[in-house]
Amino acid sequence: MIEIKTKLKKWGNSFGVVVPISSVEEEGAKEGDEVIVLMKKEKNNVLRETFGKYKFKKSTKKMMEETDKALYNE
């Protein structure tokens, strides 16, 4: 099994992917072979993907000031 990063392309009323010949040869596949495609959309914002969307009631500046006060007794 190999992993390929490629772009989804519109072909008529469908979508398709292009598989590089080097990957086809590495896997020993040929035209007409059935393959399994596992698809996962790549996320560009890793922090948002990890922590999700969260709306804070206080501004970042205010939270930093409170943190500094608690840590340094200022």
N, C-alpha and C positions, 0 to 999 in steps of 0.2 A: 504494500500500500504506500502511495506517495501523496504528498500534500502539494497543491499548486495554488499560487495566488494569481488570479486573473480577473478580468473585468467582464461583467455581464453585458451582452450585446443584443440589441433588438434585431430579430430576423423575421420579417413578415409579422404574423400575429403571435409569435413566440419569442422566447429569449434563448440565447445559447452562450456557450463558453468556448474559447479556443484553447486547446491543450497543446503545449509545445511538443514538437516531434521528439525531443530528447526525453521528455517524460513518458511518452508513448513507448519509446524503445526501452527505456529503463524498466518499465513494467512488463514489457514483452507483449503488449497489446497489438492488435491489428484491426483493420477496418472490418466492421460487422460484429466485433466482440461486444458483449454487454458489459457495461461498467456501472459502478455505483458512485453517485455524486453526493457528497455531503456538503450542504451549503450553509454558511454562516456569514452574515454581513459584518464586515470589518468596522469596528468602532474607532472613530478618530479622537474622541474625547475620553481618554482612559479614566481620568478622575471622575467624570460624571457617570461613566459606566460602573465604576467601583463603588462610589458613594451615593449615587442617585441625585435627584434634584431635591434640594432642601432650601426652603426660604427662611432665613434668619430674621428674627424680629429686630435685632440690633445691627448696626453697621459694623463692618470689619474693624474700622478704626476704634469704635467704642469697645468692642470685645477685646482688642489688643490693649487698650488703656486699662481695662479692668484686670486683665491678666498680668500686666506689668505691676499694677498696684498690689495685687495679691502676692506676686512673687517677690517683689522688691520693697514692699511696704512703703510705697511712695504716695 
